[in-house]
């Protein structure tokens, strides 16, 4: 397990905020709907679901994105496993995950199954094969042997966590994306879009969720 763990402060409405990056883990308005808008719709999911589909993510956080897409996978009738690989530098303790995820009772059937088995690292949940790679993604992603059909780029704000959004890391994302694969993120920061374009993605700025005017979707030709 990683030596460094997530350091949290909780808002009055029980949203975890990273002390290290001074940024909430999910939308102050509705984290579940934000995930659906940004990461599912931004990657044209669940329409693209197919057996063997693999999602990768920068920033596991509370596990909200994983649980949201896993629930959609099962709701779409898939019985084969969805693969989900996430790169996380500062893992959250399971009890903190449970406290945060309690805000989303709609996901309880999945969060309860996940939390009952989760001990870090890898987890086989039948219709979900999860791997959380702990450590700095700038070192761990280049060494990864996998390839994703869709990426969830969900690090903390680029202004507060720039190391997770640099051009070199975006190139590694592209290098680990299948042909025709996609990426989506809540940010529309110019240097992030440029990094994705330089890495070979076709990048589109689209309407963001809630107070965010724009977000970014990308496709690897």
Backbone as CSV, one residue per row, in Angstrom:
resi,resn,N_x,N_y,N_z,CA_x,CA_y,CA_z,C_x,C_y,C_z
1,UNK,0.847,-1.195,0.000,0.000,0.000,0.000,0.888,1.252,0.000
2,UNK,0.352,2.325,-0.516,1.112,3.572,-0.585,1.325,4.138,0.810
3,UNK,2.457,4.842,0.983,2.748,5.466,2.262,1.864,6.685,2.492
4,UNK,1.496,7.364,1.409,0.737,8.599,1.536,-0.750,8.318,1.325
5,UNK,-1.566,8.762,2.274,-2.997,8.547,2.185,-3.691,9.889,1.974
6,UNK,-4.929,9.821,1.555,-5.717,11.032,1.382,-5.922,11.725,2.721
7,UNK,-5.757,13.042,2.746,-5.996,13.847,3.942,-7.234,14.689,3.675
8,UNK,-8.241,14.550,4.532,-9.560,15.085,4.224,-10.077,16.058,5.262
9,UNK,-10.893,16.989,4.761,-11.791,17.791,5.590,-13.178,17.573,5.001
10,UNK,-14.182,17.548,5.881,-15.552,17.297,5.412,-16.370,18.578,5.500
11,UNK,-17.085,18.911,4.420,-17.982,20.068,4.455,-19.195,19.723,5.315
12,UNK,-19.980,20.729,5.609,-21.164,20.506,6.453,-22.159,19.552,5.806
13,UNK,-22.175,19.517,4.461,-23.070,18.570,3.803,-22.341,17.286,3.419
14,UNK,-21.223,17.000,4.131,-20.548,15.707,4.083,-19.891,15.395,2.746
15,UNK,-19.329,16.417,2.109,-18.537,16.218,0.901,-17.069,16.267,1.294
16,UNK,-16.268,15.230,0.947,-14.847,15.254,1.302,-14.076,16.248,0.442
17,UNK,-13.195,17.003,1.092,-12.331,17.978,0.423,-10.886,17.582,0.708
18,UNK,-10.066,17.541,-0.335,-8.663,17.202,-0.155,-7.927,18.340,0.530
19,UNK,-7.290,18.060,1.664,-6.463,19.069,2.323,-5.240,19.390,1.469
20,UNK,-4.712,18.389,0.783,-3.493,18.566,-0.001,-3.721,19.488,-1.191
21,UNK,-4.885,19.370,-1.842,-5.154,20.142,-3.061,-6.261,21.176,-2.890
22,UNK,-6.860,21.233,-1.691,-7.929,22.206,-1.415,-9.004,22.142,-2.499
23,UNK,-9.497,20.930,-2.762,-10.453,20.717,-3.844,-11.403,19.593,-3.424
24,UNK,-12.716,19.738,-3.661,-13.655,18.672,-3.316,-13.497,17.471,-4.237
25,UNK,-13.845,16.293,-3.736,-13.723,15.069,-4.513,-14.804,14.932,-5.576
26,UNK,-15.922,15.585,-5.377,-16.967,15.567,-6.407,-17.774,16.844,-6.316
27,UNK,-18.647,17.036,-7.301,-19.400,18.275,-7.430,-20.160,18.621,-6.155
28,UNK,-20.097,19.892,-5.777,-20.881,20.357,-4.628,-22.369,20.367,-4.954
29,UNK,-22.718,20.251,-6.244,-24.132,20.254,-6.627,-24.691,18.834,-6.650
30,UNK,-24.119,17.961,-7.475,-24.576,16.579,-7.532,-23.486,15.744,-8.186
31,UNK,-22.684,15.092,-7.363,-21.551,14.344,-7.872,-21.925,13.230,-8.817
32,UNK,-23.043,12.546,-8.544,-23.460,11.436,-9.402,-23.860,11.931,-10.787
33,UNK,-24.633,12.999,-10.835,-25.040,13.530,-12.137,-23.850,14.111,-12.896
34,UNK,-22.888,14.676,-12.169,-21.681,15.173,-12.821,-20.917,14.024,-13.465
35,UNK,-20.776,12.913,-12.750,-20.093,11.752,-13.312,-20.800,11.251,-14.562
36,UNK,-22.117,11.190,-14.512,-22.864,10.728,-15.686,-22.673,11.669,-16.867
37,UNK,-22.678,12.969,-16.602,-22.545,13.961,-17.673,-21.133,13.956,-18.254
38,UNK,-20.137,14.012,-17.371,-18.769,14.188,-17.837,-18.173,12.883,-18.349
39,UNK,-18.202,11.853,-17.520,-17.436,10.658,-17.847,-18.209,9.621,-18.650
40,UNK,-19.516,9.497,-18.399,-20.287,8.576,-19.220,-20.642,9.218,-20.555
41,UNK,-21.401,10.304,-20.530,-21.775,10.949,-21.793,-20.540,11.431,-22.555
42,UNK,-19.520,11.913,-21.832,-18.316,12.411,-22.479,-17.536,11.339,-23.219
43,UNK,-17.754,10.077,-22.847,-17.130,8.942,-23.530,-18.144,8.135,-24.340
44,UNK,-19.333,8.704,-24.546,-20.392,8.038,-25.318,-20.745,6.680,-24.717
45,UNK,-20.898,6.676,-23.401,-21.292,5.471,-22.658,-22.684,5.685,-22.065
46,UNK,-23.474,4.628,-21.976,-23.157,3.203,-22.158,-23.305,2.671,-23.581
47,UNK,-23.531,3.525,-24.573,-23.763,3.051,-25.944,-22.606,2.198,-26.444
48,UNK,-21.375,2.546,-26.069,-20.198,1.843,-26.583,-19.859,0.574,-25.825
49,UNK,-20.562,0.268,-24.758,-20.254,-0.930,-23.990,-20.242,-2.162,-24.887
50,UNK,-19.268,-3.029,-24.668,-19.166,-4.295,-25.390,-18.351,-5.248,-24.522
51,UNK,-18.519,-6.552,-24.696,-17.709,-7.498,-23.916,-16.225,-7.180,-24.032
52,UNK,-15.533,-7.229,-22.902,-14.107,-6.940,-22.870,-13.772,-5.464,-22.749
53,UNK,-14.770,-4.596,-22.568,-14.537,-3.154,-22.500,-13.643,-2.821,-21.305
54,UNK,-12.714,-1.882,-21.521,-11.751,-1.523,-20.478,-11.743,-0.010,-20.305
55,UNK,-11.987,0.427,-19.090,-11.937,1.839,-18.723,-10.717,2.068,-17.847
56,UNK,-10.010,3.174,-18.085,-8.909,3.574,-17.217,-9.177,4.987,-16.711
57,UNK,-8.551,5.314,-15.590,-8.885,6.564,-14.907,-7.655,7.138,-14.224
58,UNK,-7.539,8.455,-14.265,-6.563,9.154,-13.437,-7.315,9.765,-12.261
59,UNK,-7.090,9.223,-11.058,-7.734,9.739,-9.851,-8.915,8.904,-9.411
60,UNK,-8.692,7.900,-8.564,-9.774,7.011,-8.120,-10.682,7.678,-7.091
61,UNK,-10.075,8.455,-6.185,-10.867,9.194,-5.197,-11.750,8.309,-4.346
62,UNK,-13.039,8.618,-4.332,-14.007,7.876,-3.526,-14.472,6.592,-4.201
63,UNK,-14.135,6.424,-5.485,-14.664,5.303,-6.248,-15.981,5.611,-6.928
64,UNK,-16.440,6.864,-6.843,-17.747,7.227,-7.387,-17.850,6.947,-8.886
65,UNK,-16.826,7.319,-9.655,-16.902,7.104,-11.096,-16.998,5.619,-11.425
66,UNK,-16.180,4.827,-10.752,-16.195,3.384,-10.985,-17.565,2.797,-10.668
67,UNK,-18.127,3.165,-9.532,-19.424,2.620,-9.135,-20.522,3.047,-10.105
68,UNK,-20.445,4.279,-10.580,-21.459,4.777,-11.516,-21.426,3.986,-12.813
69,UNK,-20.235,3.776,-13.349,-20.154,3.066,-14.625,-20.427,1.580,-14.444
70,UNK,-20.049,1.008,-13.319,-20.364,-0.409,-13.043,-21.878,-0.607,-12.947
71,UNK,-22.567,0.314,-12.292,-24.028,0.209,-12.203,-24.663,0.283,-13.589
72,UNK,-24.126,1.146,-14.454,-24.649,1.258,-15.815,-24.354,-0.012,-16.619
73,UNK,-23.195,-0.597,-16.402,-22.805,-1.839,-17.083,-23.796,-2.958,-16.752
74,UNK,-24.075,-3.130,-15.476,-25.024,-4.174,-15.080,-26.440,-3.840,-15.528
75,UNK,-26.811,-2.570,-15.425,-28.167,-2.172,-15.821,-28.394,-2.370,-17.316
76,UNK,-27.308,-2.328,-18.098,-27.405,-2.570,-19.538,-27.487,-4.061,-19.863
77,UNK,-27.408,-4.902,-18.833,-27.581,-6.336,-19.034,-26.307,-7.121,-19.243
78,UNK,-25.151,-6.481,-19.049,-23.892,-7.196,-19.266,-23.588,-8.109,-18.076
79,UNK,-23.190,-9.334,-18.381,-22.855,-10.308,-17.342,-21.374,-10.683,-17.357
80,UNK,-20.672,-10.286,-18.434,-19.223,-10.484,-18.471,-18.561,-9.317,-17.742
81,UNK,-17.302,-9.468,-17.327,-16.689,-8.410,-16.512,-16.272,-7.172,-17.296
82,UNK,-16.563,-6.026,-16.719,-16.011,-4.743,-17.138,-14.668,-4.585,-16.444
83,UNK,-13.636,-4.206,-17.196,-12.324,-3.947,-16.591,-12.194,-2.458,-16.292
84,UNK,-11.697,-2.153,-15.104,-11.553,-0.761,-14.684,-10.223,-0.619,-13.960
85,UNK,-9.330,0.184,-14.528,-8.015,0.423,-13.939,-7.894,1.893,-13.588
86,UNK,-7.534,2.179,-12.341,-7.431,3.562,-11.899,-6.060,3.812,-11.287
87,UNK,-5.528,5.007,-11.535,-4.218,5.402,-11.022,-4.430,6.467,-9.950
88,UNK,-3.985,6.184,-8.731,-4.291,7.040,-7.588,-3.052,7.223,-6.716
89,UNK,-2.641,8.482,-6.520,-1.445,8.770,-5.730,-1.715,8.762,-4.231
90,UNK,-2.924,9.173,-3.835,-3.230,9.328,-2.412,-4.526,8.592,-2.093
91,UNK,-4.450,7.270,-1.872,-5.676,6.477,-1.677,-6.452,6.914,-0.445
92,UNK,-7.759,6.818,-0.575,-8.659,7.144,0.520,-8.915,5.883,1.356
93,UNK,-9.001,6.065,2.659,-9.308,4.925,3.529,-10.729,4.417,3.242
94,UNK,-10.943,3.092,3.332,-12.273,2.542,3.039,-13.396,3.162,3.861
95,UNK,-13.132,3.483,5.117,-14.188,4.072,5.942,-14.555,5.474,5.457
96,UNK,-13.570,6.198,4.901,-13.866,7.505,4.337,-14.636,7.374,3.022
97,UNK,-14.276,6.366,2.225,-15.054,6.087,1.018,-16.513,5.831,1.377
98,UNK,-16.729,4.981,2.373,-18.093,4.642,2.770,-18.855,5.882,3.218
99,UNK,-18.192,6.753,3.971,-18.841,7.981,4.443,-19.231,8.871,3.267
100,UNK,-18.331,9.002,2.282,-18.620,9.841,1.112,-19.714,9.233,0.248
101,UNK,-19.651,7.921,0.027,-20.593,7.268,-0.878,-21.993,7.164,-0.293
102,UNK,-22.112,7.359,1.019,-23.440,7.357,1.634,-24.320,8.465,1.062
103,UNK,-23.708,9.474,0.424,-24.466,10.567,-0.186,-25.209,10.112,-1.436
104,UNK,-24.925,8.882,-1.904,-25.517,8.400,-3.155,-26.239,7.073,-2.935
105,UNK,-27.406,7.112,-2.257,-28.132,5.866,-1.970,-28.514,5.097,-3.227
106,UNK,-28.638,5.799,-4.350,-28.961,5.125,-5.609,-27.890,4.093,-5.991
107,UNK,-26.656,4.331,-5.539,-25.551,3.426,-5.855,-25.301,2.391,-4.766
108,UNK,-26.115,2.381,-3.723,-25.874,1.494,-2.581,-25.715,0.026,-2.973
109,UNK,-26.518,-0.516,-3.917,-26.344,-1.933,-4.272,-24.944,-2.249,-4.793
110,UNK,-24.286,-1.264,-5.377,-22.925,-1.478,-5.890,-21.877,-1.070,-4.875
111,UNK,-22.075,0.033,-4.195,-21.076,0.467,-3.220,-20.960,-0.539,-2.074
112,UNK,-22.072,-1.148,-1.664,-22.012,-2.125,-0.580,-21.225,-3.368,-0.993
113,UNK,-21.428,-3.822,-2.226,-20.672,-4.987,-2.722,-19.190,-4.661,-2.831
114,UNK,-18.893,-3.466,-3.302,-17.501,-3.036,-3.438,-16.819,-2.920,-2.078
115,UNK,-17.442,-2.190,-1.164,-16.814,-1.941,0.128,-16.667,-3.210,0.964
116,UNK,-17.528,-4.192,0.727,-17.436,-5.456,1.469,-16.168,-6.224,1.122
117,UNK,-15.600,-5.956,-0.057,-14.412,-6.703,-0.490,-13.154,-5.847,-0.599
118,UNK,-13.311,-4.533,-0.666,-12.187,-3.678,-1.017,-11.115,-3.622,0.066
119,UNK,-9.888,-3.985,-0.314,-8.738,-3.872,0.583,-7.562,-3.205,-0.118
120,UNK,-7.853,-2.555,-1.246,-6.798,-1.933,-2.031,-6.284,-2.873,-3.107
121,UNK,-5.635,-2.300,-4.106,-5.019,-3.117,-5.141,-6.012,-3.604,-6.180
122,UNK,-6.270,-4.907,-6.174,-7.180,-5.496,-7.150,-8.393,-6.087,-6.442
123,UNK,-9.480,-6.185,-7.215,-10.730,-6.680,-6.638,-11.571,-7.268,-7.767
124,UNK,-11.974,-8.533,-7.623,-12.821,-9.194,-8.616,-14.240,-9.257,-8.064
125,UNK,-15.138,-8.495,-8.692,-16.517,-8.415,-8.232,-17.483,-9.076,-9.227
126,UNK,-16.965,-10.019,-9.988,-17.804,-10.748,-10.923,-17.983,-10.001,-12.226
127,UNK,-18.860,-9.014,-12.215,-19.075,-8.206,-13.419,-18.148,-6.995,-13.468
128,UNK,-17.220,-6.913,-12.521,-16.229,-5.828,-12.502,-14.894,-6.379,-12.049
129,UNK,-13.866,-6.089,-12.841,-12.498,-6.405,-12.435,-11.767,-5.092,-12.247
130,UNK,-11.510,-4.763,-10.998,-10.952,-3.464,-10.624,-9.490,-3.598,-10.238
131,UNK,-8.695,-2.659,-10.731,-7.311,-2.522,-10.283,-7.050,-1.051,-9.995
132,UNK,-6.609,-0.751,-8.794,-6.182,0.603,-8.444,-4.671,0.574,-8.266
133,UNK,-3.981,1.294,-9.130,-2.527,1.343,-9.121,-2.104,2.546,-8.282
134,UNK,-1.487,2.281,-7.152,-1.122,3.350,-6.237,0.245,3.930,-6.577
135,UNK,0.348,5.253,-6.446,1.599,5.942,-6.709,1.401,7.049,-7.735
136,UNK,2.472,7.744,-8.045,2.461,8.868,-8.977,2.235,8.332,-10.387
137,UNK,1.158,8.772,-11.044,0.829,8.268,-12.377,1.921,8.563,-13.394
138,UNK,2.739,9.571,-13.138,3.827,9.874,-14.063,4.852,8.747,-14.111
139,UNK,4.895,7.935,-13.041,5.761,6.750,-13.028,4.977,5.465,-13.301
140,UNK,3.762,5.368,-12.756,3.042,4.095,-12.846,2.356,3.880,-14.191
141,UNK,1.861,4.954,-14.825,1.168,4.770,-16.101,2.112,4.321,-17.217
142,UNK,3.319,4.912,-17.359,4.202,4.434,-18.418,4.531,2.943,-18.302
143,UNK,4.528,2.415,-17.072,4.871,1.008,-16.860,3.674,0.072,-17.040
144,UNK,2.480,0.636,-17.176,1.273,-0.185,-17.310,1.269,-0.874,-18.673
145,UNK,0.860,-2.130,-18.699,0.856,-2.897,-19.942,-0.508,-2.916,-20.620
146,UNK,-1.505,-2.285,-20.008,-2.864,-2.328,-20.535,-3.153,-1.253,-21.559
147,UNK,-4.373,-1.320,-22.090,-4.867,-0.348,-23.055,-6.348,-0.145,-22.805
148,UNK,-6.775,1.110,-22.775,-8.153,1.422,-22.410,-8.984,1.816,-23.628
149,UNK,-10.256,1.474,-23.570,-11.224,1.932,-24.578,-11.759,3.312,-24.236
150,UNK,-11.704,3.683,-22.954,-12.186,4.993,-22.511,-11.390,5.411,-21.283
151,UNK,-11.102,6.702,-21.203,-10.376,7.262,-20.068,-11.252,8.263,-19.330
152,UNK,-11.224,8.180,-17.992,-11.817,9.191,-17.129,-10.659,10.002,-16.545
153,UNK,-10.474,11.219,-16.990,-9.390,12.067,-16.482,-9.968,12.920,-15.362
154,UNK,-9.745,12.477,-14.125,-10.465,13.048,-12.983,-9.535,13.412,-11.835
155,UNK,-8.376,13.972,-12.172,-7.526,14.486,-11.108,-8.111,15.760,-10.516
156,UNK,-7.511,16.229,-9.440,-7.953,17.504,-8.884,-7.671,18.620,-9.889
157,UNK,-8.244,19.780,-9.648,-8.168,20.921,-10.562,-6.764,21.109,-11.139
158,UNK,-6.651,21.297,-12.462,-5.328,21.512,-13.060,-4.557,22.668,-12.427
159,UNK,-5.273,23.675,-11.938,-4.597,24.802,-11.298,-3.963,24.394,-9.969
160,UNK,-4.518,23.365,-9.325,-4.047,22.951,-8.009,-3.227,21.666,-8.054
161,UNK,-3.354,20.902,-9.128,-2.703,19.599,-9.244,-2.125,19.456,-10.659
162,UNK,-1.284,20.416,-11.096,-0.853,20.446,-12.502,-0.074,19.221,-12.942
163,UNK,0.584,18.533,-11.994,1.410,17.388,-12.395,0.597,16.248,-13.003
164,UNK,-0.721,16.217,-12.746,-1.552,15.146,-13.296,-2.136,15.507,-14.658
165,UNK,-1.749,16.661,-15.191,-2.340,17.130,-16.445,-1.296,17.523,-17.488
166,UNK,-0.036,17.236,-17.237,1.027,17.670,-18.137,1.006,16.952,-19.478
167,UNK,1.668,17.562,-20.466,1.682,17.003,-21.825,2.301,15.611,-21.855
168,UNK,3.338,15.367,-21.055,3.963,14.044,-21.051,2.984,12.977,-20.583
169,UNK,2.205,13.301,-19.532,1.248,12.322,-19.026,0.100,12.118,-20.019
170,UNK,-0.326,13.191,-20.686,-1.366,13.036,-21.707,-0.873,12.153,-22.848
171,UNK,0.417,12.229,-23.153,0.974,11.341,-24.183,0.917,9.886,-23.726
172,UNK,1.211,9.651,-22.451,1.108,8.281,-21.933,-0.341,7.793,-21.954
173,UNK,-1.284,8.683,-21.676,-2.702,8.307,-21.800,-2.988,7.862,-23.231
174,UNK,-2.544,8.654,-24.194,-2.785,8.308,-25.597,-2.120,6.989,-25.964
175,UNK,-0.908,6.783,-25.464,-0.174,5.553,-25.776,-0.875,4.319,-25.206
176,UNK,-1.705,4.518,-24.190,-2.428,3.414,-23.562,-3.928,3.491,-23.871
177,UNK,-4.256,3.986,-25.062,-5.636,4.064,-25.523,-5.780,3.270,-26.810
178,UNK,-6.797,2.437,-26.869,-7.044,1.653,-28.074,-7.449,2.568,-29.227
179,UNK,-7.215,2.129,-30.465,-7.662,2.886,-31.632,-9.173,3.089,-31.543
180,UNK,-9.609,4.317,-31.749,-11.025,4.624,-31.610,-11.450,4.874,-30.180
181,UNK,-10.502,4.786,-29.256,-10.803,5.023,-27.851,-11.020,6.496,-27.556
182,UNK,-11.530,6.774,-26.365,-11.921,8.134,-26.007,-11.363,8.518,-24.645
183,UNK,-11.455,9.818,-24.368,-11.124,10.352,-23.047,-12.071,11.508,-22.771
184,UNK,-12.372,11.719,-21.499,-13.227,12.838,-21.115,-12.764,13.387,-19.778
185,UNK,-12.959,14.695,-19.603,-12.616,15.347,-18.355,-13.510,16.565,-18.143
186,UNK,-13.696,16.916,-16.881,-14.516,18.077,-16.535,-13.829,19.390,-16.891
187,UNK,-12.491,19.372,-17.053,-11.776,20.627,-17.283,-11.706,20.973,-18.768
188,UNK,-11.710,22.264,-19.056,-11.508,22.737,-20.425,-10.258,23.618,-20.490
189,UNK,-9.360,23.450,-19.522,-8.135,24.249,-19.493,-7.380,24.100,-20.806
190,UNK,-6.914,25.227,-21.338,-6.266,25.223,-22.633,-5.066,24.302,-22.711
191,UNK,-4.237,24.268,-21.659,-3.034,23.445,-21.740,-3.374,21.961,-21.692
192,UNK,-4.488,21.604,-21.066,-4.926,20.208,-21.074,-5.392,19.811,-22.470
193,UNK,-6.221,20.651,-23.086,-6.695,20.367,-24.447,-5.520,20.273,-25.427
194,UNK,-4.574,21.200,-25.296,-3.416,21.174,-26.194,-2.583,19.912,-25.988
195,UNK,-2.426,19.510,-24.734,-1.670,18.291,-24.450,-2.313,17.064,-25.074
196,UNK,-3.643,16.988,-25.011,-4.355,15.867,-25.627,-4.222,15.909,-27.145
197,UNK,-4.324,17.105,-27.722,-4.189,17.232,-29.176,-2.781,16.844,-29.632
198,UNK,-1.768,17.312,-28.903,-0.393,16.981,-29.265,-0.120,15.486,-29.124
199,UNK,-0.866,14.823,-28.257,-0.711,13.384,-28.057,-1.435,12.572,-29.136
200,UNK,-2.211,13.252,-29.987,-2.852,12.556,-31.086,-4.353,12.420,-30.994
201,UNK,-4.957,12.999,-29.965,-6.413,12.960,-29.834,-7.057,14.064,-30.677
202,UNK,-8.265,13.795,-31.136,-9.130,14.833,-31.699,-9.973,15.358,-30.549
203,UNK,-9.858,16.638,-30.237,-10.396,17.199,-28.995,-11.581,18.120,-29.280
204,UNK,-12.617,17.981,-28.455,-13.820,18.798,-28.582,-14.153,19.428,-27.235
205,UNK,-14.466,20.721,-27.234,-14.945,21.379,-26.023,-16.470,21.336,-26.054
206,UNK,-17.076,20.806,-24.995,-18.524,20.628,-24.933,-19.066,21.262,-23.655
207,UNK,-20.391,21.432,-23.538,-20.951,22.042,-22.332,-20.616,21.240,-21.076
208,UNK,-20.202,21.947,-20.032,-19.867,21.301,-18.783,-21.089,21.039,-17.921
209,UNK,-20.827,20.519,-16.731,-21.917,20.212,-15.798,-22.049,21.332,-14.769
210,UNK,-23.279,21.683,-14.469,-23.535,22.653,-13.403,-22.905,23.999,-13.693
211,UNK,-22.068,24.460,-12.772,-21.464,25.787,-12.904,-20.286,25.815,-13.878
212,UNK,-19.827,24.637,-14.301,-18.704,24.599,-15.242,-19.229,24.810,-16.659
213,UNK,-18.778,25.844,-17.322,-19.305,26.186,-18.651,-18.919,25.154,-19.690
214,UNK,-17.686,24.642,-19.596,-17.202,23.740,-20.627,-16.473,22.550,-20.014
215,UNK,-16.404,21.476,-20.767,-15.616,20.296,-20.441,-14.932,19.839,-21.731
216,UNK,-14.197,18.741,-21.659,-13.429,18.281,-22.810,-13.713,16.809,-23.087
217,UNK,-13.961,16.507,-24.357,-14.046,15.120,-24.833,-12.994,14.945,-25.910
218,UNK,-12.441,13.746,-26.015,-11.379,13.490,-26.978,-11.526,12.088,-27.554
219,UNK,-11.141,11.930,-28.817,-11.191,10.650,-29.511,-9.831,10.381,-30.126
220,UNK,-9.343,9.145,-30.006,-8.100,8.743,-30.659,-8.459,8.125,-32.003
221,UNK,-8.060,8.725,-33.113,-8.420,8.200,-34.426,-7.964,6.758,-34.635
